[in-house]
C-alpha cells in the first residue's frame, strides 16, 4: 500500500463529497402538516363541517390505534368489534370519583 502523508488520504480515495444533483424527472410535492385543515371548494366552513371533520379525524385515530393493537397482538384483527350483547367492564382507580366520570 502506498504510504499516506499527513493530511492526505489514500490516492485512490477521494476526500471530497460527491456532488448531488436532483434528476429533472424527480418531482417532490409540498407536504402538509398532519393536522392541516383543508377548506371546501366553496370555502364554506360552518360548524357542521367542523364537526364532520372532527368525527372523521376520530375515526381515523381509532382505526390507527386498532392497527397498532393488532400489530402488538392484543387484537386478532383491527376490524373486529365486540358483539352487541357484550358489556365491557373495567376496574377503576380507587381515587376516581363520580364527578370524574
N, C-alpha and C positions, 0 to 999 in steps of 0.2 A: 504494500500500500504506500502511496506517496505520503510524504511527511506533510503535516499541516502546520503552517506558520501561524503565529498568534494573530487572532482577529480574522483569519480567513477560514472558510470551511473547506471541505474536500473539493478538489477541482471538478468533480462530476456532479456535485450537488449545488443547485442554485440557492443563493442566500436571499433572493428577493421572492416575495409572494407572487403567485401568478395573477395576471390581470383577469378580472371577471367582467364579462360583458353580457348583457341581457339579450337573448335572441329576439329578433323582431316579431316572431310569431307568438312569443310568450306575452299573454295579456293577463294582468292581475287586476281584478275588480276591487273596488274600495270596500273595506269591511265595515260592518255596522256594529255598534255596541249591542250586547246581548239584550239589554232592556230598552233599546230604542223603540219609540212608539211611532208606527207608521200612520200617516194621515190617510183617510179615504180619498178616492179620486175626486170627490166633490168637496172635500175639505170640511165636511160636517163632522163635528166632534162633540156630540151631545153625551149626556150621562149614560144612556143605554149602550152606546158604542163602547164606552169605557168599561162598563160592567161586563159586556161580552168579551172584551179583550182580557179583562182580569180573570174571567171564568176559563177562557181558553188557555191562559198562562198557567192557571192552577192545574188544569187537566194535563198539560204537558209536563209540569213539575211532578205530578203524581205518577205519570207514566214513566218518567226517568227514574224516580225512586223505586218503582216496581221492578224496572230492569236491573237496577243495582242489586236489589234484594234477590233477584233471580240469579245474578252472577255470583253472589255470595253463597247461594244455596239455601237461603231462607225461604224462598218461594219456589214451587215446582215450575211455575210459568208466570210471566209478567202479566198475562191476560186473565189469570184466574180470579174469580170473585167468590166470596162466601155465599152459600145458599141463603135464600130469604128467611128460612126458618132457624137460622143460627144466630145466637146472640153473643156478641163479643163482650167479655167481662175481664176487667183487669184490676189489679190491686193498686190502690192509690197510695201515695206517700202519706204517712200518718199526720204530717203537718198541713195537708191540704184541707182547706175549709170549704163550706158550701158556696161561699161567695167566689172562690177561685174557679169553680166550675161554671 
